[in-house]
Amino acid sequence: MLARPALCTLIAALVLPILERRPDRGRAPDFFAATGEFFGRSDFRSPRWIRYFIQTPDPHSIHREHDVHRYSVSDLPVRHRQRATCRDSDTFAARRGFPRHNERKLGAMLAFRDAYDD
């Protein structure tokens, strides 16, 4: 669970000095990162070619499909395509979320407890 925040911190520590040299001026990378996260979780079809470069909504819905809980999705999907850990799709998953509506267990998730199979 702590791997992603640690990775984001490491990337920020390496990228910010290269791009702007000052962490207080790191607003542009934050903006583009947030925009990418929003785009990947939107609900519209994306061009197939763009899926090789950024996370898009169609495959992300497969990642979040109800009762699937596999098929990784990355901000840089080329990595997952090389390792064959993703599943591409032109359609959205019919039902997304956790079993038994466990996505409503926000308190458990904020306490770093597994709410998927709870």
Secondary structure, 3 states (H helix, E strand, C coil): CCHHHHHHHHHHHHHHHHHCCCHHHCHHHHHHHHHHHHHHCCCCCCCHHHHHCCCCHHHHHHHCECCCCCCCCCCCCHHHHHHCCCCCCCCCCCCECCHHHHHHCHHHHHCCCCCCCC
